[in-house]
Each structure stands twice: as structure tokens, then as C-alpha cells.
Amino acid sequence: MNITRPESIIEVSIDSATGRRALGIMSMRQALDLPDLVKFTYTHPDPRKAAAGIVVSREELKRFLTCH
């Protein structure tokens, strides 16, 4: 069962030399409105996968949004 929806909440983080740092919690649409920086990572929109620590790229996040 896929429970990913456009209004799914994700965490946006930035990868730095000291590790990954959370920037904020927002919807997928809000996350995609952020500047396109390669250091951004996004938790998986499926809460179960996000809880397991799975992150996705901006392109993967766009695909989730266009498919749902």
C-alpha cells in the first residue's frame, strides 16, 4: 500500500562536512519551492521509510509529487 500524498510531510536536511543537519519539516510542495541545492536531502515521503532513515534526492521527490 502506497500512502505517499502531495501533502505528505518530509524533513529537509543539508549535508555538510560535520554531517547531516535538519533544516525543517514541510510538505513536498514546499520542499520543492526551496532553491535547488545539491546538498539538500529529503526524507522519504512514506512515513515508514522515513522512520527507517531513507532519504531521497530532489528529482526523486519531484517524481513522487507528479505520480500522486
N, CA, C and O of each residue as an XYZ file, in Angstrom:
272
protein
N       0.831     -1.180      0.000
C       0.000      0.000      0.000
C       0.875      1.242      0.000
O       1.773      1.374      0.831
N       0.617      2.150     -0.926
C       1.381      3.381     -1.004
C       0.605      4.479     -0.301
O      -0.526      4.774     -0.685
N       1.187      5.087      0.719
C       0.487      6.130      1.461
C       1.099      7.508      1.235
O       0.852      8.432      2.010
N       1.891      7.650      0.183
C       2.504      8.924     -0.152
C       1.474      9.803     -0.855
O       0.840      9.379     -1.820
N       1.313     11.038     -0.359
C       0.387     12.003     -0.956
C       1.114     13.337     -1.111
O       2.106     13.568     -0.420
N       0.652     14.222     -1.998
C       1.328     15.514     -2.192
C       1.470     16.325     -0.908
O       2.422     17.092     -0.759
N       0.537     16.160      0.008
C       0.616     16.910      1.261
C       1.432     16.179      2.332
O       1.461     16.600      3.488
N       2.087     15.097      1.949
C       2.936     14.363      2.890
C       4.004     15.290      3.444
O       4.554     16.126      2.726
N       4.289     15.133      4.719
C       5.278     15.952      5.399
C       6.625     15.245      5.357
O       6.725     14.046      5.617
N       7.651     16.008      5.025
C       9.000     15.458      4.963
C       9.944     16.370      5.736
O       9.603     17.507      6.064
N      11.129     15.855      6.017
C      12.165     16.670      6.635
C      13.207     16.999      5.576
O      13.667     16.119      4.849
N      13.574     18.267      5.496
C      14.624     18.700      4.584
C      15.886     18.892      5.406
O      15.870     19.533      6.457
N      16.975     18.328      4.915
C      18.266     18.427      5.598
C      19.316     18.914      4.616
O      19.113     18.906      3.402
N      20.425     19.332      5.163
C      21.564     19.717      4.334
C      22.763     18.903      4.788
O      23.010     18.744      5.983
N      23.498     18.394      3.820
C      24.701     17.621      4.115
C      25.878     18.589      4.198
O      26.083     19.412      3.306
N      26.645     18.479      5.278
C      27.819     19.334      5.447
C      28.999     18.483      5.894
O      28.875     17.272      6.074
N      30.110     19.115      6.064
C      31.318     18.405      6.489
C      31.142     17.777      7.868
O      31.813     16.797      8.192
N      30.257     18.327      8.671
C      30.034     17.804     10.025
C      28.856     16.835     10.096
O      28.486     16.384     11.180
N      28.270     16.516      8.953
C      27.144     15.575      8.925
C      25.874     16.227      8.425
O      25.876     17.370      7.968
N      24.798     15.482      8.521
C      23.501     15.974      8.040
C      22.826     16.795      9.125
O      22.753     16.372     10.279
N      22.325     17.986      8.748
C      21.639     18.875      9.697
C      20.237     19.164      9.178
O      20.053     19.535      8.019
N      19.259     18.987     10.049
C      17.869     19.242      9.670
C      17.638     20.741      9.487
O      18.078     21.554     10.300
N      16.942     21.090      8.406
C      16.573     22.479      8.153
C      15.124     22.745      8.537
O      14.793     23.826      9.025
N      14.260     21.755      8.317
C      12.866     21.964      8.650
C      11.962     20.849      8.175
O      12.358     19.977      7.402
N      10.737     20.906      8.661
C       9.684     19.961      8.313
C       8.690     20.724      7.446
O       8.248     21.812      7.814
N       8.335     20.150      6.287
C       7.425     20.838      5.370
C       6.767     19.842      4.422
O       7.127     18.665      4.393
N       5.810     20.321      3.655
C       5.172     19.465      2.654
C       6.130     19.261      1.485
O       7.112     19.990      1.344
N       5.840     18.272      0.653
C       6.676     18.037     -0.519
C       6.682     19.268     -1.424
O       7.729     19.632     -1.959
N       5.551     19.900     -1.599
C       5.473     21.089     -2.463
C       6.343     22.220     -1.920
O       7.051     22.881     -2.680
N       6.292     22.442     -0.609
C       7.121     23.481     -0.008
C       8.607     23.168     -0.185
O       9.409     24.059     -0.468
N       8.961     21.902     -0.017
C      10.364     21.498     -0.163
C      10.862     21.761     -1.576
O      12.003     22.184     -1.766
N      10.023     21.517     -2.556
C      10.425     21.731     -3.945
C      10.465     23.209     -4.316
O      11.033     23.569     -5.347
N       9.872     24.068     -3.493
C       9.962     25.511     -3.712
C      11.288     26.080     -3.219
O      11.631     27.217     -3.540
N      12.030     25.305     -2.448
C      13.339     25.746     -1.970
C      14.318     25.806     -3.142
O      14.083     25.176     -4.172
N      15.412     26.558     -2.997
C      16.424     26.576     -4.064
C      16.940     25.165     -4.337
O      16.966     24.316     -3.446
N      17.343     24.934     -5.563
C      17.838     23.625     -5.974
C      19.325     23.510     -5.621
O      20.190     23.813     -6.444
N      19.611     23.076     -4.408
C      20.984     22.910     -3.947
C      21.293     21.421     -3.832
O      20.497     20.658     -3.284
N      22.429     21.016     -4.340
C      22.775     19.592     -4.337
C      22.998     19.045     -2.926
O      22.971     17.830     -2.731
N      23.215     19.905     -1.953
C      23.448     19.439     -0.588
C      22.167     19.114      0.166
O      22.220     18.550      1.258
N      21.002     19.467     -0.409
C      19.733     19.160      0.252
C      19.406     17.678      0.112
O      19.603     17.086     -0.949
N      18.909     17.094      1.182
C      18.337     15.752      1.127
C      16.950     15.825      1.754
O      16.653     16.724      2.540
N      16.121     14.877      1.396
C      14.727     14.880      1.817
C      14.384     13.494      2.351
O      14.753     12.484      1.751
N      13.677     13.445      3.478
C      13.251     12.131      3.951
C      12.230     11.570      2.985
O      11.523     12.317      2.309
N      12.158     10.263      2.923
C      11.206      9.601      2.031
C       9.792     10.019      2.423
O       9.491     10.083      3.615
N       8.912     10.305      1.458
C       7.545     10.721      1.773
C       6.712      9.651      2.489
O       5.746      9.989      3.174
N       7.061      8.394      2.348
C       6.361      7.331      3.069
C       6.872      7.336      4.503
O       8.060      7.101      4.728
N       6.004      7.599      5.480
C       6.450      7.710      6.876
C       7.226      6.491      7.383
O       8.148      6.633      8.186
N       6.862      5.317      6.925
C       7.592      4.124      7.377
C       9.027      4.124      6.867
O       9.950      3.758      7.596
N       9.214      4.531      5.623
C      10.562      4.584      5.056
C      11.355      5.748      5.653
O      12.560      5.628      5.874
N      10.689      6.861      5.912
C      11.356      7.997      6.550
C      11.845      7.610      7.943
O      12.949      7.978      8.342
N      11.019      6.867      8.681
C      11.411      6.419     10.016
C      12.626      5.496      9.975
O      13.381      5.403     10.943
N      12.804      4.820      8.852
C      13.958      3.933      8.685
C      15.201      4.703      8.240
O      16.272      4.118      8.077
N      15.056      6.026      8.043
C      16.197      6.849      7.673
C      16.468      6.950      6.185
O      17.539      7.401      5.779
N      15.514      6.536      5.368
C      15.706      6.585      3.913
C      15.494      8.018      3.427
O      14.477      8.643      3.729
N      16.461      8.528      2.675
C      16.366      9.869      2.100
C      16.310      9.758      0.586
O      16.750      8.768      0.003
N      15.757     10.798     -0.043
C      15.628     10.823     -1.497
C      16.205     12.130     -2.031
O      16.364     13.102     -1.292
N      16.508     12.137     -3.299
C      17.016     13.340     -3.957
C      15.844     14.230     -4.369
O      14.682     13.834     -4.273
N      16.164     15.417     -4.822
C      15.143     16.346     -5.308
C      14.393     15.748     -6.501
O      13.170     15.863     -6.586
N      15.117     15.114     -7.413
C      14.481     14.511     -8.584
C      13.514     13.401     -8.172
O      12.422     13.292     -8.730
N      13.904     12.585     -7.206
C      13.003     11.530     -6.726
C      11.769     12.141     -6.077
O      10.658     11.641     -6.253
N      11.964     13.218     -5.331
C      10.838     13.896     -4.691
C       9.876     14.451     -5.739
O       8.660     14.362     -5.575
N      10.417     15.022     -6.815
C       9.566     15.514     -7.905
C       8.742     14.381     -8.508
O       7.561     14.557     -8.807
N       9.367     13.220     -8.686
C       8.638     12.071     -9.254
C       7.506     11.638     -8.328
O       6.418     11.309     -8.800
N       7.744     11.632     -7.018
C       6.667     11.293     -6.088
C       5.506     12.265     -6.242
O       4.346     11.854     -6.263
N       5.811     13.536     -6.347
C       4.770     14.550     -6.442
C       3.986     14.439     -7.735
O       2.765     14.590     -7.720
N       4.651     14.179     -8.854
C       3.942     14.084    -10.129
C       3.143     12.799    -10.268
O       2.190     12.734    -11.045
N       3.528     11.781     -9.518
C       2.821     10.488     -9.600
C       1.628     10.410     -8.656
O       0.811      9.496     -8.768
N       1.519     11.348     -7.737
C       0.455     11.239     -6.717
C      -0.394     12.472     -6.694
O      -1.334     12.559     -5.904
